[in-house]
Amino acid sequence: MKMIFLLENDYNQFFLTGMRKKVEMQKDLFVHNGIDCKIIIMDEDVYQFSLLAKILKRIPLTNVSPRWKYKNELGLCDWVYFRRPFYMNVHTIFLLSKIKRKNVDTKIIMEIPTFPYDGEYKFIDIPLMIKDRVCRRFIRNYVDRLAVVGSPAYVPNKLWGIDVIHFENGIDVEKIKVKPCEKKDDSINMIAISSMAPWHGYERVIAGLTQYYKNLGKENINIYFIGDGKERRYYEKISSNLYVKDKIHFLGFLTGDDLETAIEKYGDIGLCSFGRYKTKMPHSTDLKSIEYLSHGIPVITGASLDYNGIENFCLEFANDNSIVDINRILIFYHNLVDKYSEEGLAEKVREYAKENCDISKTMKPIIEAIWGNYENG
């Protein structure tokens, strides 16, 4: 069985290395399950990042950033799997239609990593959202299944007239190193690795830490932000007050050994998203949350994580704009350390991740749908 994993662009060019890493892991899983899978990047033209392209793509009927182009390999495969682009347009529909015309037996799965997602569009992106909304009406003629991150509690069984495969984000846990437990002081360090978008909502945690020290909190708590993005300047500004200016650190964009070193040094607690309410998302689909767990790091979140038993190693706050109570985090963390010890905690969290968040388990519904269709077809 042959599959084309279609990417609209190379995520690495956007510094979305985590996203590209997920795609590579998915591709490896398909291969491991007997599917001959190849990644094709549809648009590698750096023109798509230009100011002109950003303007043109907001004009009706334009085909830029990315350019949807048919490639002959798409007509020679059994399956096409592609992740929902930031927006669909008429040329997306033309491409899907041509795939079906060239080979009526080719099945198409579109992955939707966050749903609902309209709240992710900014005001300037309204023209793109309109294009996407129009195209949703037509994709049922070409897309056979939607693979949507989220359980039936959050995602309907049918979307835009297309049957949904429910699954959760996963990771190849064995490729993630367990964080060593060699504490040299009494600090409690929280780590936040992200692209610093509005839905990360870290202002809630910063406000909570400020309030904690205003109330004469005694524990040595630090937050380390890794990554960059539009919200960074805002986070830096609200972190500059006297109470937390020495407690909140911005390390910038890190990869490879530098990232691993930072996780090992500062990763006592992992911070997930706290602003999903801004995009009207009732739950979190953060890939980073399960990366923390795979490192053996317990997590704090401002929206539900949809994994069985996650509450044992995850503290959930309300999905709104309320201030995060640092004392609750301290109680949660100390209770875990008292129960397992620091070394034992890392092992337990890692064990949980292996049993519940490994990609071989989370993507099982997709693999079963592919082979079930193939065997019955």
C-alpha positions in Angstrom: 0.0 0.0 0.0 1.4 3.4 -1.0 0.7 6.7 0.8 1.7 10.3 0.1 2.0 12.5 3.1 1.4 15.9 1.6 2.7 19.0 3.3 1.8 22.4 2.1 5.2 23.8 3.1 8.4 22.9 5.0 7.4 23.7 8.6 11.1 24.0 9.5 11.2 27.3 7.5 8.6 28.6 10.0 10.8 27.4 12.9 8.0 24.9 13.6 10.4 22.1 14.3 8.1 20.4 16.7 5.4 20.2 14.0 7.8 18.8 11.5 9.1 16.3 14.1 5.5 15.1 14.5 5.1 14.6 10.8 8.3 12.6 10.6 7.1 10.4 13.5 3.7 9.9 11.8 5.4 8.9 8.6 7.7 6.4 10.5 4.6 4.9 12.1 2.9 4.4 8.8 6.0 2.7 7.5 6.2 0.5 10.6 2.6 -0.6 10.0 3.3 -1.8 6.4 2.4 1.4 4.5 4.9 2.7 2.0 4.8 6.4 3.0 6.6 9.3 1.3 6.5 13.0 2.3 6.0 15.5 -0.5 6.4 19.2 0.3 4.1 21.0 -2.1 5.5 24.5 -2.0 9.2 25.0 -1.2 9.4 28.4 -2.9 10.7 31.0 -0.4 8.5 33.5 -2.3 5.6 32.3 -0.1 7.2 34.2 2.8 7.4 37.6 1.1 5.3 40.6 1.9 3.8 40.5 -1.6 2.7 36.9 -1.1 1.1 37.8 2.3 -0.9 40.4 0.5 -1.9 38.4 -2.5 -3.1 35.4 -0.6 -5.8 37.5 1.0 -7.2 38.3 -2.5 -10.0 36.0 -3.8 -8.9 33.2 -6.2 -5.2 33.7 -5.9 -3.0 30.6 -5.6 0.0 31.7 -3.5 1.5 30.9 -0.1 1.3 28.0 -0.5 0.8 27.2 -4.2 -1.4 24.2 -4.6 0.1 22.2 -7.4 -0.7 18.7 -8.6 2.2 16.2 -8.7 2.1 13.0 -10.7 2.9 10.9 -7.7 -0.4 11.9 -6.2 -2.2 9.8 -8.8 -0.2 6.7 -8.2 -0.9 6.1 -4.5 -3.6 4.4 -2.5 -3.8 7.1 0.2 -3.1 10.8 0.5 -2.8 12.1 4.0 -2.5 15.8 4.6 -2.6 18.1 7.6 -5.2 21.0 7.4 -3.4 24.0 6.1 -3.8 27.4 7.8 -6.5 28.1 5.3 -8.0 26.3 2.3 -8.9 28.0 -1.0 -10.4 27.2 -4.3 -7.1 25.8 -5.5 -7.1 23.3 -2.6 -10.4 22.0 -3.9 -9.0 21.9 -7.5 -6.1 19.8 -6.3 -8.2 17.4 -4.3 -10.6 17.1 -7.3 -7.7 16.3 -9.7 -6.3 13.6 -7.4 -9.7 11.9 -7.5 -10.0 12.3 -11.3 -6.6 10.8 -11.9 -7.3 7.8 -9.7 -10.8 7.3 -8.3 -9.5 4.6 -5.9 -7.2 7.0 -4.1 -8.5 7.7 -0.6 -7.8 11.1 1.1 -7.6 11.7 4.8 -7.3 15.3 6.1 -5.9 15.7 9.6 -7.3 18.6 11.7 -4.9 19.1 14.7 -7.2 21.6 16.5 -11.0 21.9 16.4 -12.7 24.3 16.4 -10.0 26.5 14.9 -11.8 29.7 13.6 -10.7 31.4 16.8 -7.0 31.1 15.7 -7.5 33.6 12.9 -6.6 37.2 13.8 -8.4 40.2 12.4 -6.0 40.5 9.5 -6.7 36.9 8.6 -10.4 37.3 8.2 -10.1 37.0 4.3 -8.3 33.7 4.8 -11.0 32.5 7.2 -13.7 33.3 4.7 -11.9 31.4 2.0 -11.5 28.4 4.4 -15.2 28.5 5.4 -16.4 28.5 1.8 -14.1 25.5 0.9 -15.3 23.4 3.9 -18.6 23.1 2.0 -17.0 21.3 -0.9 -14.3 19.0 0.6 -16.8 16.3 1.4 -16.8 15.5 -2.3 -13.2 14.6 -2.2 -12.0 13.9 1.3 -12.9 10.4 2.5 -12.2 10.8 6.3 -11.2 13.5 8.7 -8.7 12.6 11.4 -9.4 15.1 14.2 -7.5 15.4 17.5 -10.0 15.1 20.3 -12.5 12.6 21.7 -16.2 12.5 20.8 -16.7 14.6 24.0 -15.2 17.5 22.1 -15.4 16.6 18.4 -18.6 15.4 16.6 -18.6 12.0 14.8 -19.3 13.8 11.5 -17.9 17.1 10.4 -18.9 19.0 7.2 -20.6 15.8 6.1 -17.4 13.7 6.5 -16.9 10.8 8.9 -14.4 11.6 11.7 -11.6 9.4 13.0 -11.0 10.6 16.6 -7.4 10.4 17.8 -5.0 12.1 20.2 -1.6 13.7 19.6 1.2 11.2 20.2 4.9 11.0 20.3 7.6 8.4 19.9 8.4 8.3 23.6 11.5 6.1 23.2 13.1 9.0 21.2 12.7 11.3 24.2 15.4 11.3 27.0 14.2 11.1 30.6 15.1 14.1 32.6 17.9 13.3 35.1 17.1 14.1 38.7 20.1 15.9 40.1 18.8 18.9 42.0 21.5 21.1 43.3 19.3 23.6 45.2 15.8 24.0 46.5 14.4 25.9 43.5 11.3 24.8 41.7 11.6 25.5 38.0 8.8 25.7 35.5 9.5 25.5 31.8 7.4 26.7 28.9 8.5 25.8 25.4 6.3 27.4 22.8 5.9 29.7 19.8 4.4 32.3 22.2 1.1 32.7 20.5 -1.9 34.4 22.2 -3.5 31.0 23.0 -0.6 30.1 25.2 -1.9 32.6 27.7 1.2 32.7 29.9 0.2 36.1 31.3 -2.0 34.1 33.7 1.0 32.3 35.1 3.1 35.4 35.3 0.3 37.2 37.1 0.1 34.3 39.5 3.8 34.4 40.3 3.7 38.1 40.8 0.8 37.7 43.2 2.6 34.9 45.0 5.6 37.1 45.8 3.4 40.1 46.6 1.9 37.9 49.3 5.4 37.2 50.6 5.7 33.7 49.2 8.9 32.0 50.5 9.7 29.3 47.9 12.3 29.8 45.2 10.2 29.6 42.0 11.5 30.3 38.5 9.9 30.3 35.1 12.0 29.6 32.0 10.5 30.5 28.6 12.0 28.8 25.6 11.0 29.9 22.1 10.0 33.1 20.4 6.8 34.7 19.0 4.5 37.6 18.9 3.6 37.5 22.6 7.2 37.5 23.8 7.5 41.3 24.1 4.2 41.4 26.1 5.4 38.6 28.5 8.7 40.4 29.0 6.9 43.7 29.8 4.6 42.2 32.4 7.6 40.2 33.9 9.6 43.4 34.5 8.0 44.3 37.8 10.1 44.2 41.0 8.4 41.0 42.3 9.4 38.6 39.5 12.0 40.3 37.3 14.7 38.0 38.6 12.4 35.0 38.6 11.3 34.9 34.9 13.8 34.1 32.3 13.6 34.2 28.4 16.1 31.9 26.8 15.0 32.4 23.2 14.7 29.8 20.5 16.6 26.6 21.3 17.1 23.3 19.5 19.1 20.1 19.8 21.6 19.8 22.7 20.9 23.3 23.9 17.2 22.5 24.2 17.9 19.2 26.0 20.2 20.9 28.4 17.6 23.5 29.3 15.0 20.8 29.9 17.3 18.8 32.1 18.3 21.9 34.1 15.0 23.7 34.4 12.3 21.1 33.8 10.7 20.4 37.2 7.2 21.3 35.9 6.0 21.8 32.3 3.7 24.6 31.4 1.1 23.9 28.7 -1.5 26.4 27.2 -3.5 28.7 29.4 -5.3 30.8 26.7 -7.3 28.2 24.7 -10.4 30.1 25.8 -9.3 32.9 23.4 -9.8 30.5 20.5 -13.0 29.0 22.0 -11.2 25.6 22.3 -12.6 23.6 25.2 -9.6 21.3 25.4 -5.9 21.4 24.6 -4.1 19.6 21.8 -0.6 20.7 22.6 2.1 18.4 21.4 4.4 19.9 23.9 2.4 18.6 26.8 3.2 15.0 25.9 6.8 15.9 25.2 7.0 17.1 28.8 5.5 13.9 30.1 7.8 11.8 27.9 10.7 13.6 29.6 9.3 12.6 33.0 8.0 16.1 33.8 4.5 16.6 35.3 2.5 19.3 33.7 0.2 22.3 34.4 -2.5 23.3 31.9 -5.3 25.8 31.5 -7.4 23.4 29.3 -8.3 19.7 29.5 -5.8 17.2 28.2 -7.8 14.3 26.8 -5.7 11.3 28.0 -6.9 8.5 30.4 -5.5 9.0 33.9 -3.8 12.3 33.0 -5.0 13.9 36.3 -2.4 11.9 38.2 0.4 13.9 36.7 -1.4 17.0 35.5 -2.9 19.9 37.3 -5.7 21.6 35.4 -6.8 25.2 35.9 -10.0 26.8 34.5 -10.1 27.6 30.8 -10.6 31.3 31.3 -8.5 34.5 32.1 -8.3 33.9 35.8 -4.9 34.2 37.6 -3.1 30.9 38.1 -2.8 30.1 41.8 0.9 29.3 42.4 0.1 27.8 45.8 -2.0 25.1 44.1 1.0 24.3 41.9 3.3 24.0 44.9 0.9 21.7 46.7 0.5 19.5 43.6 4.2 19.3 43.0 5.2 18.6 46.6 2.6 15.9 46.9 4.0 14.2 43.8 7.6 14.4 45.1 6.6 13.2 48.6 4.8 10.2 47.0 7.4 9.1 44.5 10.6 11.1 45.3 12.1 13.2 42.5 13.7 10.3 40.7 10.7 8.1 41.2 8.4 10.8 39.9 10.3 11.1 36.6 10.1 7.4 36.1 6.4 7.3 36.9 5.5 10.2 34.6 7.6 8.6 31.8 5.9 5.2 32.3 2.5 7.0 32.1 3.5 8.7 28.8 4.7 5.4 27.3 1.4 3.7 28.2 -1.0 6.5 27.1 0.8 9.0 24.9 3.0 7.0 22.6 2.2 7.6 19.0 1.7 3.8 18.3 -1.3 4.0 20.6 -2.7 7.4 19.9 -2.7 6.9 16.1 -4.1 3.4 16.3 -7.6 4.5 15.1 -6.1 6.0 12.0 -4.0 2.9 11.2 -7.1 0.7 11.8 -9.2 2.9 9.5 -6.7 2.7 6.7 -6.1 -1.1 6.8 -9.8 -1.7 7.5 -10.8 0.2 4.4 -8.0 -1.5 2.4 -9.0 -5.0 3.4 -12.7 -4.3 2.9 -12.2 -2.5 -0.4 
